[in-house]
């Protein structure tokens, strides 16, 4: 897909409507009507085999009769005619098509194959393809409404794309009611060719778009999505709803990482990685859109609240304390200034309560002082329609707009009420100051904007390189693959870890109790014995691990017990003997590092504390590979039980560097070998000195 | 306060306005104007020393000249004239007063004492007193608007009281804009006499009120509040915002319970206990008010979603899965029925997706089938304004209203959009079907209604009695009080536990290493030694606890170490010796039970797992004492780490009965002895057989 094709799709110079209809209510009629009513400047060609004129336009009876300069064709004809039409359109040089017609992949069966043919046809003719099964596209600034949506949105700087046509309809109607403008409005339909990543890429460069909104149920290509989002989220906020939080994939989970890691975490991690802001509902999507499209980002977390009423001020302060923002400490210089014009009963601290009888002048002077305060990064102006405020509501709002225009800090309003304040709300809207009905959504918006500021100003270095002997690891993995095993046995997996310079306990495979004692004597007591079998991946299922073995006699006895029990419980399993390992120091904490390969986004790295913290409390952090050292540090700090690692009740802190290295190596391993489907180091025994990978499990796909 | 006075306040037959003014904009003018405009039927007497006529009404120049039949006086005169006026009004038999005037307790200093005098004056004359520092009161059905608020709300079945006058103003304006009606609208002001509990009590019996809403920053009297709320929340939903989540009280915390337990938990627990629904923001307050005031409660958790669009259907299902509701399983009989009239592409399962071209008839038949299904407890009708839906929007809405009126199950609508759907929204509103713009708030409302249904249908038995020797415990506590100590030393506290038949380990106080060995031999090894000092409450601070002591030599050595170290580190402390205890079995889990006395609501009982679960992860549950066995069971089940107690990785479940008994005893102890400020059993060692209180701390107030 070249830019030329996309340009033809969004900014066509001429449009053909294949399947234009003279019957009002039919889609082919609505599309033509919308094109005409939007005031499109170029030629419009209705195509219909029978009619001669529709809506005053001369009809072309067959595609072959169209002139050779058509940029965009909007297709709304029966399913079985779509592909032949694409071919004909391609032959006369049409560069872009919007297929409105449904009945493709979404209905399964024959529809699936038809969609494949459609993709091929568009590809053959080098044609941009939007849909099928979509509502169409609107470019307000280009005066193109190539959709059958009811109503024409105003011009604006917000672009919206959606995988759900119904949501397009709903949001368009909502925007019309709220006077919200759009730059582009795109229904993606089945995303046969053009998908969310293409939209981000195109809209990211679109001069008329300042904020990109999207509604998705899945992404077509995770890697492409992340790559496009990363390259544009720095310039323009990308805010997306991802719905349909389905359960994990079809592959059965063979580790805790696998059991815990669902596709929703992968989406969240992908959004986090690429600077995409995730909205969890449509209301939030729009609140954020208004905030990001009108106000600058706050350069710090400190919020000042100016209010004419105590109760709502407290509610706003509560909401601020619950967020990652904090209440700004108003400087004493500002307080001195405000003392001069505020009444005695006013509260000069934050929230600055200028009392119910405040009018426009008092509001203005206070806002001017507060917003200039260098301790303040953002300001929220709260108003309840007291009689003083109500009688000067327009002047107050003009004042807010004036202040917002003069400062580079974001200014938000929260007007509690509806009827009396409505004229003021309009002034704010026209002056590009977002106004909310309640303090909480306003503060959630400022919080997201501050997070986005932090993300933008994160140096975002390249993934931290890890030193390793990739060739040696590849040899081992190849050998396992050739053996036809899926599971890499611990002893082999340890060799891979060594190739990644990860510390593992001294380990040997022993085939008899005699050999076990010999090795134990060499390692020194206590030792650990574990069943060694390529067929037994959950060793604890057969009670196949015994720690803290202290004497030769015990070694002998445990060896016979473990191998005997395993053979009895799993008669099908090949028992290679036991692994014998030196025992790590007892004052260790257990952590887990794992990854699972998400179908869309690749390896999702997981970190958590061992045992119940992961299994019961689900206290885990995630990142998509490849990761940076900064990511690894954040993963460790994000879990709730982080305090246990930092040192608790007099324990020294663990060796964080060592754990970070293990996380980084896990990420590197996942990137190096796409054939590893999942891996888990569990437990990793960590104390203030070192971190040792005491057990490992790896599964090939 | 008798009902007669309250009746005079809310339903006066005549009203005097003390401080009526002829100047528009003045409060004394607005009140008179509001009274007149509301259409009040009885006589209205403006009182003003100078004027002769205001707003066409003859003015009374002095209170003494008023007739003897005045029920209610609304007072808006300078602060220093208020109390003399109350006296004069009392003398002529006025039964109720609303004091609008500010400058009392809220300004501190002199104002505080004036408010005390005001309370006394009202009490002396047996007068109901609303305010001071309030906006007034509106009774829409009585045609009384005794407030200076701008605008007159419609009649409705929702009552609202608020501690913030500004919030009254905001909500009134909001209600006017949304056409929401009210029964009573009450600004509480400083709550000098009438408070939230009085309002709940009055509105609970008010025939015009079906739902009670409130905004509070604190409660005047916790016990009274809980008592009144309990007696009315069963009949009418009480929905309250409590803002200003301040940090814990002034008393320094001497236990984990103390450190963790803030007043916000006490409010939440008090609301839970009394069936009050807590809203966390104004938007939720109103969403809930609309839901509760129009629809019946769902009798079960199963929700059915009927939608004309896939995306919004998925969003609704996501929201349902995140809530405590579940998606109803549509019965096969219903599915068979729907197959007859729904198109092939429709999805017959839940969400029932009737496709974008659905009109009124398809909606109606589907809703009718779904709502009758016995697997369905509530129904949410989702609509996006597709052209088919838009063209029949009014019929669709009439259909929804008809269905809702015929069924005893709650029916909600979620219409995504704004402009096209606005006529439909009005039909729903007039037909008492709540309609939301997004699925999430609708589902949160249904969830709260289901929770309220469960609460109402909880047998709510009396607090479970606990057998104990209260006299014996009283003797011990008295002795400690007389000694002037605040902290009850462990040895004495153990005696109290024994009086409550709680299991404690065999314990003895030993004063020498020799005596320690003697006792250890009698108890049997291993034993525990703990420092015994009334001055050392955190024994671990001096490393004053040693577990698992196995030999006489070790006992001797540890005794000398502990007492020596304690004396060295805390030279001021009186060292009584050591406590020696038998050692509980090693396969125990540690839990904590504690309580702290909240200033408003009394003892707040806490439960959690020992160690980091409480301290780091804050995984705790709360209830206000006195509690029932059901409460104790829920407290245990509410914590996230409950699964550890239930049996994890092959461990047997703990003895839940024994832990419940300890929680119940803690509650009983807290109720029996108001002089105990806080207490904590930590750790309680629990396994499948028993629960032993291994350490205890109690502090007197």
Interface residues (C-beta under 8 A of the other chain):
Chain A: X25 X30 X107 X148 X150 X151 X162 X163 X164 X165 X166 X167 X169 X170 X171 X172 X173 X174 X175 X176 X177 X178 X215 X217 X241 X243 X244 X245 X281 X282 X283 X308 X309 X310 X311 X312 X314 X315 X318 X319 X321 X345 X356 X384 X385 X386 X387 X390 X416 X417 X418 X419 X420 X421 X422 X437 X438 X439 X440 X612 X615 X616 X617 X619 X640 X641 X643 X644 X648
Chain B: X25 X30 X107 X148 X150 X151 X162 X163 X164 X165 X166 X167 X169 X170 X171 X172 X173 X174 X175 X176 X177 X178 X215 X217 X241 X243 X244 X245 X280 X281 X282 X283 X308 X309 X310 X311 X312 X314 X315 X318 X319 X321 X345 X356 X384 X385 X386 X387 X390 X391 X416 X417 X418 X419 X420 X421 X422 X437 X438 X439 X440 X612 X615 X616 X617 X619 X640 X641 X643 X644 X648
